């Protein structure tokens, strides 16, 4: 990994390289600490983070796609915030809105990538599609939402197969359900003041119980909140992308988030 960066260091912006090496050093420090604690799952996450850090550089060198410096830095910080701060340092648990913040940013970034896909896939100037600004914004929005949905599929699959809790459970005090209708009718019964719920489970042949204040929602609210903020992030970029196409000089800041094909520039 280090060899790849060292061989191509002159091709990347100094700000990106500085952020990369600072974050890389922090990840290595965290990895060493986790090795001492024999937390091998966290060690694997640290190694995975180091690999993911190479994504912006790999895209730039192998696929001839120019990632703007602001986008490269945001991607590196996003990976660090999600894996090291979120998972290992438990920012997801400490800060209630950490997960929502990252999903909002993910929606924004994916919309930027979707916005640039048409230019990247059409590498020659003579073969450019003449698409309206609205259509470009729509493509960006739909691409971002599709990625968001696929990620929720991934979280659900990991939770079901590997028994994780990526779709974080939440405590609620109100439910409405037809399942508890005593007459078996398709009419929801509303319970709006759940004080506590007792969960009985079997552990090594012994019946145990655990009581929570309220009712345990197993990930539905988390999933819908993630998709909602992804929608917000995608909408924000799509609007700015639309305005950028309409007036590139006035909204030039948007270029800092849009990947472009190097072949188009040549």
C-alpha positions as CSV (number, residue, x, y, z in Angstrom):
1,X,0.0,0.0,0.0
2,X,2.7,2.4,1.0
3,X,4.7,1.5,-2.1
4,X,1.8,2.4,-4.4
5,X,1.5,5.9,-2.8
6,X,5.2,6.4,-2.8
7,X,5.5,5.6,-6.5
8,X,2.7,8.0,-7.5
9,X,3.0,10.7,-4.8
10,X,3.9,13.4,-7.2
11,X,0.6,12.9,-9.1
12,X,-1.6,13.8,-6.1
13,X,-2.3,17.1,-4.4
14,X,-0.2,17.7,-1.3
15,X,-3.3,18.3,0.9
16,X,-4.7,14.9,0.0
17,X,-1.3,13.2,0.7
18,X,-1.0,15.0,4.1
19,X,-4.5,13.9,5.1
20,X,-3.8,10.4,4.0
21,X,-0.6,10.0,6.0
22,X,-2.1,11.6,9.1
23,X,-5.1,9.3,9.1
24,X,-3.0,6.3,8.2
25,X,-0.8,7.0,11.2
26,X,-3.8,7.2,13.5
27,X,-5.2,3.9,12.1
28,X,-1.9,2.2,12.7
29,X,-1.8,3.5,16.3
30,X,-5.3,2.2,16.9
31,X,-4.4,-1.1,15.4
32,X,-1.4,-1.6,17.7
33,X,-3.6,-0.8,20.7
34,X,-6.2,-3.3,19.6
35,X,-3.5,-5.9,19.1
36,X,-2.5,-5.5,22.7
37,X,-6.1,-5.9,23.7
38,X,-6.4,-9.0,21.5
39,X,-9.4,-7.4,19.8
40,X,-8.9,-9.2,16.5
41,X,-12.1,-7.9,14.9
42,X,-11.0,-4.3,15.5
43,X,-7.6,-5.2,14.1
44,X,-9.3,-6.5,10.9
45,X,-11.3,-3.3,10.7
46,X,-8.1,-1.2,10.9
47,X,-6.5,-3.3,8.2
48,X,-9.6,-2.9,6.1
49,X,-9.5,0.9,6.6
50,X,-5.9,1.1,5.4
51,X,-7.0,-0.8,2.2
52,X,-10.1,1.4,1.7
53,X,-7.8,4.5,2.0
54,X,-6.3,3.5,-1.3
55,X,-9.6,3.8,-3.2
56,X,-9.3,7.4,-4.3
57,X,-5.7,6.8,-5.5
58,X,-6.6,3.6,-7.2
59,X,-9.5,5.2,-9.0
60,X,-7.2,8.1,-10.1
61,X,-4.4,5.9,-11.4
62,X,-6.1,2.8,-12.7
63,X,-9.3,4.1,-14.2
64,X,-8.0,7.5,-15.4
65,X,-10.7,9.4,-13.3
66,X,-9.7,12.7,-11.8
67,X,-11.1,13.1,-8.3
68,X,-11.1,16.7,-7.1
69,X,-9.0,17.3,-4.0
70,X,-12.0,18.2,-1.8
71,X,-13.7,15.0,-2.8
72,X,-10.6,12.9,-2.1
73,X,-10.2,14.4,1.3
74,X,-13.9,13.9,2.2
75,X,-13.7,10.2,1.1
76,X,-10.7,9.6,3.4
77,X,-12.3,11.4,6.3
78,X,-15.6,9.5,5.7
79,X,-13.8,6.1,5.8
80,X,-12.0,7.1,9.0
81,X,-15.2,8.4,10.6
82,X,-17.2,5.3,9.7
83,X,-14.7,2.5,10.5
84,X,-12.3,3.9,13.2
85,X,-14.5,6.4,15.0
86,X,-17.8,4.8,14.4
87,X,-17.1,1.1,14.9
88,X,-14.0,0.9,17.0
89,X,-14.4,4.0,19.1
90,X,-18.2,3.5,19.3
91,X,-19.2,7.0,18.1
92,X,-22.4,5.4,16.8
93,X,-23.3,4.7,20.4
94,X,-21.8,7.8,22.0
95,X,-23.2,10.4,19.5
96,X,-26.9,9.6,18.6
97,X,-26.6,11.4,15.2
98,X,-23.2,10.1,14.1
99,X,-24.8,7.4,11.8
100,X,-27.3,9.9,10.4
101,X,-24.6,12.4,9.6
102,X,-22.5,9.8,7.7
103,X,-25.6,8.6,5.8
104,X,-26.4,12.2,4.8
105,X,-22.8,12.7,3.6
106,X,-23.0,9.4,1.7
107,X,-26.1,10.5,-0.1
108,X,-24.4,13.7,-1.1
109,X,-21.2,12.0,-2.3
110,X,-23.0,9.2,-4.2
111,X,-25.1,11.9,-6.0
112,X,-21.9,13.6,-7.0
113,X,-20.6,10.3,-8.5
114,X,-23.9,9.6,-10.2
115,X,-23.9,13.1,-11.7
116,X,-20.5,12.5,-13.2
117,X,-21.2,9.0,-14.6
118,X,-22.4,10.3,-18.0
119,X,-19.3,12.2,-18.7
120,X,-17.1,9.4,-17.4
121,X,-18.9,6.7,-19.5
122,X,-18.7,8.9,-22.6
123,X,-15.0,9.6,-22.9
124,X,-14.9,11.3,-26.3
125,X,-16.2,14.8,-26.8
126,X,-18.0,14.0,-30.1
127,X,-20.0,11.3,-28.3
128,X,-21.3,13.3,-25.4
129,X,-25.0,13.0,-24.7
130,X,-26.9,16.3,-24.8
131,X,-28.9,15.9,-21.6
132,X,-31.0,18.5,-19.9
133,X,-29.9,19.8,-16.4
134,X,-33.0,18.3,-14.9
135,X,-32.2,14.9,-16.3
136,X,-28.6,15.0,-15.0
137,X,-29.9,16.0,-11.5
138,X,-32.4,13.1,-11.7
139,X,-29.7,10.6,-12.6
140,X,-27.6,11.8,-9.7
141,X,-30.5,11.5,-7.3
142,X,-31.6,8.1,-8.4
143,X,-28.0,6.7,-8.4
144,X,-27.5,7.9,-4.8
145,X,-30.8,6.5,-3.6
146,X,-30.0,3.1,-5.2
147,X,-26.6,2.9,-3.4
148,X,-28.4,3.8,-0.2
149,X,-30.9,1.0,-0.6
150,X,-28.2,-1.5,-1.6
151,X,-26.3,-0.6,1.6
152,X,-29.4,-1.2,3.7
153,X,-29.8,-4.6,2.0
154,X,-26.2,-5.3,3.0
155,X,-26.8,-4.3,6.6
156,X,-29.9,-6.5,6.8
157,X,-28.0,-9.4,5.3
158,X,-25.1,-9.1,7.8
159,X,-27.6,-8.9,10.7
160,X,-29.5,-12.0,9.6
161,X,-26.6,-14.2,8.6
162,X,-23.8,-13.1,11.0
163,X,-26.1,-12.0,13.9
164,X,-24.6,-8.5,14.0
165,X,-26.6,-5.3,14.8
166,X,-25.7,-2.9,11.9
167,X,-29.4,-1.9,11.7
168,X,-29.3,-0.5,15.2
169,X,-32.2,-1.3,17.5
170,X,-34.1,1.5,19.1
171,X,-36.5,1.8,22.1
172,X,-40.0,3.0,21.2
173,X,-43.0,3.5,23.5
174,X,-45.8,3.3,20.8
175,X,-46.7,0.7,18.3
176,X,-49.7,-0.1,16.0
177,X,-50.1,-3.7,14.8
178,X,-52.8,-5.9,13.3
179,X,-50.9,-8.9,14.6
180,X,-52.2,-8.3,18.2
181,X,-55.8,-7.7,17.1
182,X,-57.8,-10.1,19.3
183,X,-60.5,-10.6,16.6
184,X,-57.8,-11.4,13.9
185,X,-59.1,-8.4,11.8
186,X,-57.1,-6.2,9.5
187,X,-57.5,-3.3,12.0
188,X,-54.3,-2.1,13.8
189,X,-54.4,-2.1,17.6
190,X,-52.6,1.1,18.9
191,X,-50.6,0.9,22.1
192,X,-49.3,4.3,22.8
193,X,-47.8,4.0,26.3
194,X,-45.5,1.0,26.6
195,X,-43.8,1.2,30.0
196,X,-41.5,-1.8,29.7
197,X,-41.0,-5.1,27.9
198,X,-39.6,-8.3,29.3
199,X,-37.6,-10.6,27.0
200,X,-37.3,-14.2,28.0
201,X,-34.5,-16.3,26.4
202,X,-32.7,-19.6,27.0
203,X,-29.0,-19.6,27.7
204,X,-27.3,-22.9,28.1
205,X,-30.5,-24.5,29.3
206,X,-31.3,-21.7,31.8
207,X,-34.3,-19.5,31.3
208,X,-33.3,-15.8,31.7
209,X,-35.0,-12.5,31.2
210,X,-34.1,-8.9,30.4
211,X,-36.4,-6.0,30.9
212,X,-36.2,-2.8,28.8
213,X,-38.0,0.5,29.3
214,X,-40.4,0.6,26.3
215,X,-40.5,-1.7,23.3
216,X,-37.6,-3.0,21.2
217,X,-37.7,-1.9,17.6
218,X,-35.3,-4.2,15.7
219,X,-33.8,-1.9,13.1
220,X,-36.8,-0.6,11.1
221,X,-36.6,3.0,12.4
222,X,-32.8,3.0,11.9
223,X,-33.2,1.8,8.3
224,X,-35.9,4.4,7.4
225,X,-34.0,7.2,9.1
226,X,-30.9,6.2,7.1
227,X,-32.8,6.3,3.8
228,X,-34.4,9.6,4.7
229,X,-31.1,11.4,5.4
230,X,-29.6,9.7,2.3
231,X,-32.6,11.3,0.4
232,X,-31.7,14.7,1.9
233,X,-28.1,14.4,1.0
234,X,-28.9,13.3,-2.5
235,X,-31.5,16.1,-3.0
236,X,-29.0,18.8,-1.8
237,X,-26.4,17.8,-4.3
238,X,-28.9,17.2,-7.1
239,X,-30.2,20.8,-6.7
240,X,-26.7,22.2,-6.7
241,X,-25.8,20.0,-9.7
242,X,-28.8,21.3,-11.6
243,X,-27.9,24.9,-10.8
244,X,-24.2,24.2,-11.8
245,X,-25.2,23.0,-15.2
246,X,-27.4,26.0,-15.7
247,X,-24.7,28.4,-14.6
248,X,-21.2,26.8,-14.3
249,X,-19.4,30.1,-13.4
250,X,-21.8,31.0,-10.6
251,X,-21.7,27.5,-9.0
252,X,-18.1,26.6,-9.7
253,X,-17.7,25.3,-6.2
254,X,-19.7,22.2,-7.3
255,X,-16.7,21.1,-9.4
256,X,-14.9,20.3,-6.2
257,X,-17.1,17.2,-5.7
258,X,-17.5,16.0,-9.3
259,X,-15.1,13.3,-10.7
260,X,-14.2,13.7,-14.3
261,X,-12.6,11.5,-16.9
262,X,-9.0,12.4,-17.7
263,X,-9.5,11.3,-21.3
264,X,-12.2,14.0,-21.7
265,X,-9.7,16.7,-20.6
266,X,-7.1,15.6,-23.1
